[in-house]
Amino acid sequence: MRSVSIIGIGQSAVGELWDRSARHIAYDAISAAMQDAGIETADALFLGNMLSGSLLEQEHLATLVADFCGLRGIEAAKVEAACASGAATLRIGTMAVASGMHDLVIVAGLEKMTDTVGKDTTAGLATASDAEYEALHGVSFVGLNALIMQRYMYEYNVPIDAFAGFSINAHRNGANNPNAMFQEAIDLDAYVKAPVIATPINIMDSSPICDGAAALILAPTEYVKEFTTSHHRGAVQILASASANDTLAVHDRRDPLFLEAAYVSSQKAYQQANVTPADIDLFELHDAFTIMSALSLEATGFARRGEGWRMAHEEQIGINGKLPLSTMGGLKSRGHPVGATGVYQVAEVVQQLTESAGANQVRNARIGMAQNIGGSGATIITHILGT
């Protein structure tokens, strides 16, 4: 198996992009990534997306995007793993290059979520849950996370404002990210006064509905010198790629307050990269809801059970903290265009490791981790990158 590196990245701005179609948003990211890598074509395009069929009435999406980007004739395929579609796409692209089947692969994520009314978008997101045992009974995606958060607060005697630090950190970082949907810092008062959307989750606990696309260019590490120049940001190696699953329905899990798939995939990734949690310089976690941030930190070995929230409460997660999280705003501030999120996360790790994160640069960042969650913890994919 060959070592794989990321030689280019591209991102569209995240937001309510009503004046841009899905294919145009994808073009923005893919063309930027190709220009960053200095390439004019590729062997394959793998595109992560969750909702194009239900919200846009458009399947065959990867071929549509490849055609629009001037990439006719190459392999093109859409990859779906709910909100983990982006990371699943990267994993498939990594395997394609590592195996020797392809030399240059474009990995992209795309989601267009704001062209439909709220109830339709909510129904689309609910398809990431168990259709017969959860969605059929009217449990929305935010509702499932609210139930998990309620149980966590009860079991560990955690006050509601204990989660505020995750949102405050994300918005502080997002304020310096030109691609972020929300570029304004918030404080504890704003968090406490935020409207509740599903008890105990309020607006500041939840990532927004939005549109966006991000892209990565993959190549064998041995070929990197052919694509990097003195003005290039530099390549970043994929040290580990690991995926694990858990039950789709929350009630079927051995412990609904432990992300088993996060534990398994992170342990596999640590082993592949030959690192421990202590070696990770920054972590782009899946903060779709603040409760997921706490559970992710606990499952990946950064905090003990029931104490993940303390890292935010004690301000350990800032750019200059013990473990910087959501360094460019995360899902909460940058936004969560679901099928693209996993690709954005990795692009942001690349920015950090190539010292191109601007005001949000983590000092001496050499190893970064990204973890993308599908559903309420059913599919969890972990990537570790290094310079």
BELKACOR-V113374 format. One record per pair of residues at least 12 apart in sequence whose ideal C-beta (glycine too) atoms are under 7 Angstrom apart, sorted by sequence separation. I is the first residue (numbers start at 1). J is the second residue. D is the distance in Angstrom with one decimal. If there is no record, write none. Layout:
# BELKACOR-V113374
i=I j=J d=D
i=I j=J d=D
This chain:
# BELKACOR-V113374
i=49 j=61 d=5.5
i=93 j=105 d=4.4
i=129 j=141 d=6.5
i=311 j=323 d=6.8
i=353 j=365 d=5.6
i=12 j=25 d=5.1
i=63 j=76 d=4.8
i=79 j=92 d=5.8
i=128 j=141 d=6.6
i=171 j=184 d=6.6
i=172 j=185 d=4.9
i=191 j=204 d=4.6
i=295 j=308 d=6.4
i=352 j=365 d=4.6
i=353 j=366 d=6.8
i=369 j=382 d=6.6
i=370 j=383 d=5.0
i=47 j=61 d=6.1
i=62 j=76 d=4.1
i=93 j=107 d=4.0
i=126 j=140 d=5.9
i=171 j=185 d=5.2
i=190 j=204 d=6.8
i=246 j=260 d=4.8
i=294 j=308 d=3.4
i=297 j=311 d=5.9
i=47 j=62 d=4.0
i=62 j=77 d=5.2
i=126 j=141 d=5.7
i=129 j=144 d=6.2
i=171 j=186 d=4.5
i=246 j=261 d=4.3
i=294 j=309 d=4.6
i=353 j=368 d=5.6
i=369 j=384 d=5.0
i=12 j=28 d=4.2
i=62 j=78 d=4.4
i=125 j=141 d=4.6
i=221 j=237 d=5.7
i=245 j=261 d=5.5
i=352 j=368 d=5.6
i=12 j=29 d=4.9
i=45 j=62 d=5.9
i=61 j=78 d=4.9
i=90 j=107 d=5.0
i=244 j=261 d=4.2
i=367 j=384 d=6.6
i=368 j=385 d=5.2
i=11 j=29 d=5.7
i=47 j=65 d=5.8
i=89 j=107 d=5.3
i=122 j=140 d=5.6
i=168 j=186 d=5.9
i=186 j=204 d=6.7
i=10 j=29 d=4.4
i=167 j=186 d=6.5
i=168 j=187 d=6.7
i=349 j=368 d=3.8
i=367 j=386 d=4.8
i=10 j=30 d=6.2
i=45 j=65 d=6.9
i=89 j=109 d=6.3
i=168 j=188 d=6.8
i=244 j=264 d=3.7
i=328 j=348 d=4.4
i=366 j=386 d=6.3
i=10 j=31 d=6.8
i=11 j=32 d=7.0
i=45 j=66 d=4.9
i=244 j=265 d=4.1
i=302 j=323 d=5.9
i=327 j=348 d=6.3
i=349 j=370 d=5.3
i=366 j=387 d=5.5
i=10 j=32 d=3.0
i=243 j=265 d=5.7
i=10 j=33 d=3.3
i=86 j=109 d=3.7
i=168 j=191 d=6.7
i=242 j=265 d=4.5
i=277 j=300 d=6.6
i=9 j=33 d=5.5
i=85 j=109 d=6.6
i=164 j=188 d=5.4
i=167 j=191 d=5.6
i=277 j=301 d=4.3
i=346 j=370 d=5.0
i=8 j=33 d=4.6
i=277 j=302 d=5.4
i=327 j=352 d=6.0
i=345 j=370 d=4.0
i=8 j=34 d=6.6
i=10 j=36 d=6.1
i=45 j=71 d=5.9
i=242 j=268 d=3.6
i=9 j=36 d=5.8
i=161 j=188 d=6.9
i=164 j=191 d=4.2
i=181 j=208 d=5.9
i=242 j=269 d=4.2
i=345 j=372 d=6.3
i=8 j=36 d=3.7
i=8 j=37 d=2.7
i=42 j=71 d=6.8
i=45 j=74 d=6.2
i=49 j=78 d=5.6
i=181 j=210 d=5.3
i=240 j=269 d=3.9
i=328 j=357 d=6.8
i=7 j=37 d=4.6
i=22 j=52 d=6.7
i=41 j=71 d=6.4
i=44 j=74 d=5.7
i=50 j=80 d=5.8
i=161 j=191 d=6.9
i=242 j=272 d=6.4
i=327 j=357 d=6.6
i=342 j=372 d=3.5
i=43 j=74 d=6.1
i=44 j=75 d=3.9
i=45 j=76 d=4.7
i=46 j=77 d=5.8
i=47 j=78 d=5.2
i=48 j=79 d=5.1
i=49 j=80 d=6.6
i=161 j=192 d=6.0
i=341 j=372 d=6.4
i=42 j=74 d=6.2
i=43 j=75 d=6.7
i=47 j=79 d=6.8
i=50 j=82 d=5.7
i=240 j=272 d=3.7
i=328 j=360 d=5.9
i=353 j=385 d=6.1
i=46 j=79 d=5.7
i=50 j=83 d=6.7
i=239 j=272 d=6.8
i=240 j=273 d=4.0
i=266 j=299 d=6.9
i=327 j=360 d=5.3
i=22 j=56 d=6.0
i=239 j=273 d=3.8
i=262 j=296 d=5.6
i=266 j=300 d=4.3
i=353 j=387 d=5.0
i=50 j=85 d=5.1
i=266 j=301 d=6.8
i=327 j=362 d=6.1
i=350 j=385 d=6.8
i=49 j=85 d=5.9
i=259 j=295 d=5.0
i=263 j=299 d=4.4
i=349 j=385 d=5.2
i=48 j=85 d=3.7
i=167 j=204 d=4.5
i=259 j=296 d=6.4
i=262 j=299 d=3.7
i=346 j=383 d=6.0
i=31 j=69 d=6.7
i=48 j=86 d=4.3
i=167 j=205 d=6.7
i=257 j=295 d=7.0
i=262 j=300 d=5.9
i=324 j=362 d=4.9
i=26 j=65 d=4.5
i=30 j=69 d=5.1
i=287 j=326 d=5.7
i=342 j=381 d=6.8
i=48 j=88 d=6.4
i=160 j=200 d=5.3
i=259 j=299 d=4.1
i=283 j=323 d=5.8
i=285 j=325 d=5.9
i=23 j=64 d=6.0
i=27 j=68 d=5.8
i=48 j=89 d=3.6
i=258 j=299 d=6.3
i=319 j=360 d=5.8
i=23 j=65 d=5.8
i=27 j=69 d=5.5
i=47 j=89 d=6.6
i=163 j=205 d=6.3
i=282 j=324 d=4.4
i=283 j=325 d=5.5
i=284 j=326 d=6.7
i=46 j=89 d=4.8
i=280 j=323 d=7.0
i=284 j=327 d=6.9
i=287 j=330 d=4.5
i=288 j=331 d=5.1
i=319 j=362 d=5.9
i=287 j=331 d=5.0
i=23 j=68 d=4.4
i=65 j=110 d=7.0
i=83 j=128 d=6.3
i=282 j=327 d=5.6
i=286 j=331 d=6.5
i=287 j=332 d=5.3
i=46 j=92 d=5.4
i=82 j=128 d=3.7
i=46 j=93 d=5.0
i=153 j=200 d=6.6
i=288 j=336 d=5.7
i=150 j=200 d=6.1
i=149 j=200 d=5.7
i=44 j=96 d=6.3
i=146 j=198 d=3.9
i=149 j=201 d=6.1
i=146 j=199 d=6.2
i=146 j=200 d=6.5
i=142 j=197 d=6.0
i=143 j=198 d=5.1
i=146 j=201 d=4.7
i=56 j=112 d=5.9
i=142 j=198 d=4.7
i=145 j=201 d=6.3
i=55 j=112 d=6.9
i=44 j=102 d=5.1
i=55 j=113 d=6.4
i=43 j=102 d=3.9
i=46 j=105 d=6.7
i=142 j=201 d=6.0
i=43 j=103 d=6.0
i=48 j=108 d=6.9
i=51 j=111 d=6.3
i=55 j=115 d=6.9
i=43 j=104 d=5.2
i=44 j=105 d=5.0
i=45 j=106 d=4.5
i=46 j=107 d=5.5
i=47 j=108 d=5.0
i=48 j=109 d=4.0
i=49 j=110 d=5.2
i=50 j=111 d=6.5
i=55 j=116 d=5.0
i=284 j=345 d=4.1
i=42 j=104 d=4.3
i=43 j=105 d=6.2
i=49 j=111 d=6.2
i=51 j=113 d=6.5
i=42 j=105 d=6.1
i=45 j=108 d=6.7
i=47 j=110 d=6.1
i=42 j=106 d=4.8
i=142 j=206 d=6.2
i=284 j=348 d=5.7
i=39 j=104 d=6.2
i=55 j=120 d=6.8
i=284 j=349 d=5.7
i=55 j=121 d=6.6
i=282 j=349 d=7.0
i=55 j=124 d=5.3
i=54 j=124 d=4.5
i=282 j=352 d=5.6
i=300 j=371 d=6.9
i=33 j=106 d=6.9
i=51 j=124 d=4.7
i=54 j=127 d=6.8
i=296 j=371 d=6.2
i=30 j=106 d=6.1
i=30 j=108 d=5.5
i=29 j=108 d=6.1
i=207 j=287 d=6.9
i=282 j=362 d=5.0
i=207 j=288 d=4.8
i=281 j=362 d=6.1
i=292 j=373 d=6.4
i=26 j=108 d=6.2
i=206 j=289 d=5.7
i=282 j=365 d=5.7
i=26 j=110 d=4.7
i=205 j=289 d=5.6
i=281 j=365 d=4.4
i=25 j=110 d=6.4
i=205 j=290 d=4.5
i=281 j=366 d=5.9
i=286 j=371 d=5.8
i=281 j=367 d=5.3
i=282 j=368 d=4.8
i=283 j=369 d=5.0
i=284 j=370 d=4.3
i=285 j=371 d=5.4
i=286 j=372 d=5.7
i=25 j=112 d=6.7
i=280 j=367 d=5.8
i=281 j=368 d=6.1
i=286 j=373 d=4.0
i=22 j=110 d=6.1
i=121 j=209 d=5.7
i=201 j=289 d=6.2
i=279 j=367 d=5.5
i=280 j=369 d=5.0
i=4 j=94 d=5.1
i=22 j=112 d=4.2
i=275 j=367 d=6.2
i=4 j=97 d=4.7
i=4 j=98 d=5.2
i=2 j=97 d=6.7
i=114 j=209 d=6.1
i=2 j=98 d=5.2
i=18 j=114 d=6.6
i=113 j=209 d=5.0
i=114 j=210 d=6.5
i=1 j=98 d=4.6
i=18 j=115 d=7.0
i=113 j=210 d=6.3
i=114 j=211 d=5.5
i=1 j=99 d=6.8
i=2 j=100 d=6.2
i=16 j=114 d=4.5
i=113 j=211 d=6.0
i=112 j=211 d=4.9
i=111 j=211 d=6.5
i=111 j=212 d=6.6
i=148 j=250 d=6.7
i=155 j=257 d=6.3
i=110 j=213 d=4.4
i=109 j=213 d=6.5
i=108 j=213 d=6.4
i=109 j=214 d=5.4
i=151 j=256 d=6.5
i=152 j=257 d=5.6
i=266 j=371 d=6.9
i=108 j=214 d=6.9
i=144 j=250 d=5.9
i=151 j=257 d=6.2
i=108 j=215 d=4.1
i=107 j=215 d=6.8
i=148 j=256 d=6.0
i=106 j=215 d=6.1
i=107 j=216 d=4.6
i=148 j=257 d=7.0
i=262 j=371 d=6.4
i=275 j=384 d=6.7
i=106 j=217 d=6.0
i=107 j=218 d=6.1
i=273 j=384 d=4.4
i=104 j=217 d=6.9
i=105 j=218 d=4.4
i=269 j=382 d=4.2
i=236 j=350 d=4.9
i=104 j=219 d=5.6
i=134 j=249 d=5.6
i=265 j=380 d=5.1
i=269 j=384 d=5.0
i=103 j=219 d=6.4
i=133 j=249 d=5.0
i=261 j=377 d=6.0
i=265 j=381 d=6.1
i=266 j=382 d=4.9
i=103 j=220 d=6.3
i=170 j=287 d=6.3
i=236 j=353 d=5.0
i=261 j=378 d=6.9
i=265 j=382 d=4.3
i=130 j=248 d=4.6
i=236 j=354 d=6.4
i=259 j=377 d=4.8
i=261 j=379 d=6.6
i=262 j=380 d=4.6
i=129 j=248 d=6.7
i=130 j=249 d=3.9
i=261 j=380 d=3.8
i=103 j=223 d=6.7
i=234 j=354 d=4.8
i=97 j=218 d=5.0
i=166 j=287 d=6.0
i=233 j=354 d=4.4
i=259 j=380 d=6.4
i=97 j=219 d=6.7
i=97 j=220 d=6.0
i=167 j=290 d=6.2
i=212 j=335 d=6.1
i=233 j=356 d=5.3
i=94 j=218 d=6.5
i=166 j=290 d=4.5
i=207 j=331 d=4.0
i=93 j=218 d=5.2
i=207 j=332 d=5.1
i=210 j=335 d=4.0
i=212 j=337 d=3.7
i=90 j=216 d=6.7
i=210 j=336 d=6.6
i=211 j=337 d=5.5
i=214 j=340 d=5.2
i=250 j=376 d=5.6
i=163 j=290 d=3.9
i=166 j=293 d=4.6
i=208 j=335 d=5.6
i=210 j=337 d=5.2
i=213 j=340 d=5.3
i=216 j=343 d=6.2
i=248 j=375 d=6.1
i=163 j=291 d=6.9
i=207 j=335 d=6.9
i=208 j=336 d=6.6
i=212 j=340 d=5.1
i=215 j=343 d=6.6
i=207 j=336 d=3.8
i=214 j=343 d=4.0
i=214 j=344 d=4.4
i=216 j=346 d=6.2
i=248 j=378 d=4.7
i=163 j=294 d=6.9
i=216 j=347 d=6.3
i=246 j=377 d=5.6
i=247 j=378 d=6.6
i=246 j=378 d=5.4
i=214 j=347 d=5.1
i=245 j=378 d=6.0
i=245 j=379 d=5.3
i=244 j=380 d=5.9
i=243 j=381 d=4.5
i=152 j=291 d=6.0
i=242 j=382 d=5.1
i=149 j=291 d=3.9
i=241 j=383 d=5.4
i=148 j=291 d=5.7
i=169 j=312 d=6.5
i=240 j=383 d=6.5
i=94 j=238 d=5.6
i=145 j=289 d=4.4
i=240 j=384 d=4.0
i=238 j=383 d=6.4
i=239 j=384 d=4.6
i=145 j=291 d=5.9
i=163 j=309 d=5.7
i=166 j=312 d=4.6
i=173 j=319 d=6.8
i=239 j=385 d=6.2
i=94 j=241 d=4.9
i=145 j=292 d=7.0
i=162 j=309 d=4.6
i=165 j=312 d=3.0
i=238 j=385 d=6.0
i=239 j=386 d=4.7
i=165 j=313 d=5.2
i=169 j=317 d=5.2
i=180 j=328 d=7.0
i=237 j=385 d=6.7
i=163 j=312 d=6.9
i=169 j=318 d=5.8
i=180 j=329 d=4.3
i=236 j=385 d=5.0
i=237 j=386 d=5.5
i=91 j=241 d=4.9
i=156 j=306 d=3.6
i=165 j=315 d=6.6
i=155 j=306 d=6.9
i=158 j=309 d=5.9
i=162 j=313 d=5.4
i=177 j=328 d=4.4
i=182 j=333 d=4.8
i=236 j=387 d=6.1
i=91 j=243 d=5.9
i=165 j=317 d=7.0
i=177 j=329 d=4.9
i=173 j=326 d=5.9
i=180 j=333 d=5.3
i=181 j=334 d=6.5
i=173 j=327 d=5.6
i=174 j=328 d=7.0
i=180 j=334 d=4.4
i=181 j=335 d=3.7
i=173 j=328 d=6.0
i=174 j=329 d=2.7
i=179 j=334 d=6.6
i=180 j=335 d=6.7
i=169 j=325 d=6.4
i=170 j=326 d=4.5
i=173 j=329 d=5.0
i=169 j=326 d=6.2
i=177 j=334 d=5.9
i=170 j=329 d=5.5
i=174 j=333 d=2.7
i=170 j=330 d=4.4
i=173 j=333 d=6.6
i=174 j=334 d=5.6
i=171 j=332 d=7.0
i=170 j=332 d=4.0
i=171 j=333 d=4.7
i=170 j=333 d=4.4
i=14 j=179 d=5.9
i=167 j=332 d=5.7
i=13 j=179 d=5.0
i=14 j=180 d=6.4
i=15 j=181 d=4.8
i=14 j=181 d=4.6
i=11 j=179 d=5.0
i=39 j=217 d=6.4
i=37 j=217 d=4.0
i=33 j=215 d=3.8
i=176 j=358 d=6.3
i=33 j=216 d=6.3
i=34 j=217 d=6.6
i=176 j=359 d=4.1
i=177 j=360 d=6.9
i=29 j=213 d=4.0
i=33 j=217 d=5.2
i=176 j=360 d=5.1
i=28 j=213 d=6.5
i=29 j=214 d=5.2
i=30 j=215 d=4.6
i=25 j=211 d=6.1
i=29 j=215 d=4.3
i=25 j=212 d=6.7
i=26 j=213 d=4.7
i=173 j=360 d=5.3
i=25 j=213 d=4.5
i=39 j=227 d=7.0
i=38 j=227 d=5.6
i=37 j=227 d=5.7
i=16 j=210 d=6.5
i=17 j=211 d=4.2
i=15 j=210 d=5.9
i=16 j=211 d=6.6
i=14 j=210 d=5.2
i=15 j=211 d=6.6
i=36 j=233 d=6.9
i=14 j=212 d=3.9
i=12 j=212 d=5.4
i=12 j=213 d=4.7
i=11 j=214 d=4.7
i=10 j=214 d=6.8
i=10 j=215 d=4.4
i=83 j=288 d=6.7
i=9 j=215 d=7.0
i=9 j=216 d=5.7
i=8 j=217 d=3.7
i=6 j=216 d=5.2
i=7 j=217 d=5.1
i=6 j=217 d=6.8
i=6 j=218 d=6.1
i=7 j=219 d=5.1
i=4 j=218 d=5.6
i=5 j=219 d=6.0
i=4 j=220 d=6.5
i=5 j=221 d=4.4
i=3 j=220 d=6.9
i=4 j=221 d=6.4
i=7 j=224 d=6.2
i=2 j=220 d=4.7
i=3 j=221 d=3.8
i=5 j=224 d=5.2
i=2 j=222 d=6.9
i=7 j=227 d=4.8
i=7 j=228 d=6.7
i=113 j=337 d=6.3
i=111 j=337 d=3.7
i=111 j=338 d=5.1
i=7 j=235 d=4.9
i=111 j=339 d=4.3
i=148 j=376 d=6.9
i=6 j=235 d=6.4
i=110 j=339 d=5.9
i=111 j=340 d=5.1
i=5 j=235 d=4.3
i=6 j=236 d=4.9
i=109 j=339 d=5.2
i=110 j=340 d=5.5
i=5 j=236 d=6.3
i=109 j=340 d=3.3
i=145 j=376 d=6.3
i=5 j=237 d=4.8
i=6 j=238 d=6.7
i=109 j=341 d=6.8
i=144 j=376 d=4.9
i=5 j=238 d=6.8
i=109 j=342 d=6.1
i=3 j=237 d=6.2
i=4 j=238 d=4.8
i=109 j=343 d=3.6
i=108 j=343 d=6.4
i=107 j=343 d=6.4
i=128 j=374 d=6.5
i=129 j=375 d=6.2
i=128 j=375 d=4.3
i=129 j=376 d=6.7
i=90 j=342 d=6.5
i=85 j=338 d=7.0
i=86 j=339 d=6.1
i=90 j=343 d=6.6
i=85 j=339 d=4.2
i=86 j=340 d=5.6
i=89 j=343 d=6.9
i=83 j=338 d=4.5
i=86 j=341 d=5.3
i=87 j=342 d=3.4
i=86 j=342 d=2.6
i=90 j=346 d=6.0
i=85 j=342 d=6.8
i=86 j=343 d=4.1
i=83 j=341 d=6.4
i=84 j=342 d=6.1
i=87 j=372 d=3.4
i=86 j=372 d=5.9
i=51 j=338 d=6.8
i=50 j=338 d=4.9
i=51 j=339 d=6.9
i=84 j=372 d=4.5
i=50 j=339 d=4.4
i=84 j=373 d=5.9
i=49 j=339 d=3.9
i=83 j=373 d=6.1
i=84 j=374 d=3.1
i=91 j=381 d=6.0
i=48 j=339 d=4.7
i=83 j=374 d=5.0
i=48 j=340 d=6.7
i=82 j=374 d=3.7
i=83 j=375 d=6.9
i=81 j=374 d=4.7
i=82 j=375 d=4.9
i=88 j=381 d=6.0
i=90 j=383 d=6.4
i=48 j=342 d=6.5
i=87 j=381 d=3.7
i=48 j=343 d=6.3
i=84 j=379 d=4.6
i=84 j=380 d=6.7
i=87 j=383 d=6.5
i=82 j=379 d=6.4
i=84 j=381 d=5.3
i=81 j=379 d=5.0
i=14 j=334 d=5.7
i=15 j=335 d=6.9
i=14 j=335 d=3.6
i=14 j=337 d=6.1
i=11 j=344 d=6.4
i=11 j=347 d=5.6
i=9 j=347 d=4.2
i=9 j=350 d=5.2
i=6 j=350 d=5.5
